[in-house]
Amino acid sequence: MILKRVLLVLLLLSISKFSHTPHLEAIDPSSWMNSSVWDQDATLWSVLHPGSEFFTSYSYGFNVEFIVRKIAHLSFFGLLGLLFYWNLKKPSYRYIKAWLCVAAFAFVDEVHQAFIIGRDGRVIDVAVDSLGAAIALYLLYRARKTNVKA
């Protein structure tokens, strides 16, 4: 169905837009429309070399903003996992394929964030995003398995 594809593309674009927004604060909607600025000094090597910020833990504190951001990561990427699942036609390994699609997009999205001034990309966020998809896909699996038995 075309609606499933449209929803998938809209969510991918929405996530990309938020990732492209510098100094974004999840609890401050006025920051959601900040104009983007590319870091002209960033290169793929500067982002992904061993020891770069990409592979370090978070540098900001554990506060309401942090909690809301992580809930947003889990939620949006969980929904993304479901949309990928519903857009895959072949049933074999569908859950795994959907999860891999989310994990790949999460990685590319985090690398993209590292090129935006006022944002940082972290491999730990790839894990959080992938976890959100895994949870949503597992819940779907359990719900479908329960409905089959009923």
QUINORLIN-V899637 format. One record per pair of residues at least 12 apart in sequence whose ideal C-beta (glycine too) atoms are under 10 Angstrom apart, sorted by the first residue. I is the first residue (numbers start at 1). J is the second residue. Records with the same first field share a line. If there is no record, write none. Layout:
# QUINORLIN-V899637
I = J ; J
This chain:
# QUINORLIN-V899637
1 = 86 ; 87
3 = 86
4 = 82 ; 83 ; 84 ; 85 ; 86 ; 87
5 = 83 ; 86 ; 87
6 = 83
7 = 79 ; 80 ; 82 ; 83 ; 86 ; 87
8 = 79 ; 80 ; 82 ; 83 ; 84 ; 86 ; 87 ; 101
9 = 83 ; 87
10 = 83
11 = 76 ; 77 ; 79 ; 80 ; 82 ; 83 ; 84 ; 105
12 = 80 ; 83 ; 84 ; 105 ; 109
14 = 76 ; 80
15 = 72 ; 73 ; 76 ; 77 ; 79 ; 80 ; 105 ; 106 ; 109 ; 129
16 = 105 ; 108 ; 109 ; 112 ; 113
17 = 32 ; 33 ; 36
18 = 32 ; 72 ; 76 ; 109 ; 113 ; 119
19 = 36 ; 108 ; 109 ; 110 ; 111 ; 112 ; 113 ; 114 ; 115 ; 116 ; 119 ; 121 ; 125
20 = 34 ; 35 ; 36 ; 37 ; 38 ; 109 ; 112 ; 113 ; 115 ; 116 ; 119
21 = 33 ; 34 ; 35 ; 36 ; 113 ; 116 ; 118 ; 119
22 = 34 ; 35 ; 36 ; 37 ; 38 ; 39 ; 113 ; 116 ; 117 ; 118 ; 119
23 = 37 ; 116 ; 117 ; 118 ; 119
24 = 69 ; 113 ; 116 ; 118 ; 119
25 = 65 ; 68 ; 69
26 = 64 ; 65 ; 66 ; 67 ; 68 ; 69 ; 70 ; 71 ; 72 ; 73
27 = 63 ; 64 ; 65 ; 67 ; 68 ; 69
28 = 65
31 = 118
34 = 116 ; 118
36 = 115 ; 116 ; 117 ; 118 ; 119
37 = 115 ; 116 ; 117 ; 118 ; 119
38 = 115 ; 116 ; 117
39 = 114 ; 115 ; 116 ; 117 ; 118 ; 119
40 = 115 ; 117
41 = 115 ; 117
42 = 111 ; 114 ; 115 ; 116 ; 117 ; 121
43 = 115
44 = 111 ; 114 ; 115
46 = 114 ; 115
47 = 110 ; 111 ; 112 ; 113 ; 114 ; 115 ; 120 ; 121
48 = 111 ; 114 ; 121 ; 123
52 = 114 ; 121 ; 123
53 = 114 ; 120 ; 121 ; 122
54 = 110 ; 111 ; 113 ; 114 ; 120 ; 121 ; 122 ; 123 ; 124 ; 125 ; 126
55 = 122 ; 123 ; 124
56 = 120 ; 122 ; 123 ; 124
57 = 122 ; 123 ; 124
58 = 70 ; 120 ; 122 ; 124 ; 125
59 = 120 ; 122
60 = 120
69 = 125 ; 128
70 = 124 ; 125 ; 128 ; 131 ; 132
71 = 128 ; 132
72 = 128 ; 132
73 = 106 ; 125 ; 126 ; 127 ; 128 ; 129 ; 130 ; 131 ; 132
74 = 128 ; 129 ; 131 ; 132 ; 133 ; 134 ; 135 ; 136
75 = 132 ; 135 ; 136
76 = 129 ; 132 ; 133
77 = 102 ; 103 ; 105 ; 106 ; 109 ; 125 ; 126 ; 128 ; 129 ; 130 ; 131 ; 132 ; 133 ; 134 ; 135 ; 136
78 = 102 ; 129 ; 131 ; 132 ; 133 ; 134 ; 135 ; 136 ; 137 ; 138 ; 139 ; 140
79 = 102 ; 132 ; 133 ; 136
80 = 98 ; 101 ; 102 ; 105 ; 106 ; 129 ; 132 ; 133 ; 136
81 = 95 ; 98 ; 99 ; 101 ; 102 ; 103 ; 129 ; 130 ; 132 ; 133 ; 134 ; 135 ; 136 ; 137 ; 138 ; 139 ; 140
82 = 98 ; 102 ; 133 ; 136 ; 137 ; 139 ; 140
83 = 98 ; 101 ; 102 ; 136
84 = 97 ; 98 ; 99 ; 100 ; 101 ; 102 ; 105 ; 133 ; 137
85 = 97 ; 98 ; 99 ; 101 ; 102 ; 133 ; 136 ; 137 ; 140 ; 141
86 = 98 ; 140
87 = 101
88 = 101
94 = 137 ; 141
95 = 133 ; 134 ; 137 ; 138 ; 140 ; 141 ; 144
96 = 137
98 = 133 ; 134 ; 136 ; 137 ; 140
99 = 130 ; 133 ; 134 ; 136 ; 137 ; 138
100 = 130 ; 133
101 = 133
102 = 126 ; 129 ; 130 ; 132 ; 133 ; 134 ; 136 ; 137
103 = 126 ; 127 ; 129 ; 130 ; 131 ; 133 ; 134
104 = 126 ; 130
105 = 126 ; 129 ; 130 ; 133
106 = 123 ; 125 ; 126 ; 127 ; 128 ; 129 ; 130 ; 131 ; 132 ; 133
107 = 121 ; 123 ; 125 ; 126 ; 129 ; 130
108 = 121 ; 126
109 = 121 ; 125 ; 126 ; 129
110 = 122 ; 123 ; 124 ; 125 ; 126 ; 127 ; 128 ; 129
111 = 123 ; 126
113 = 125
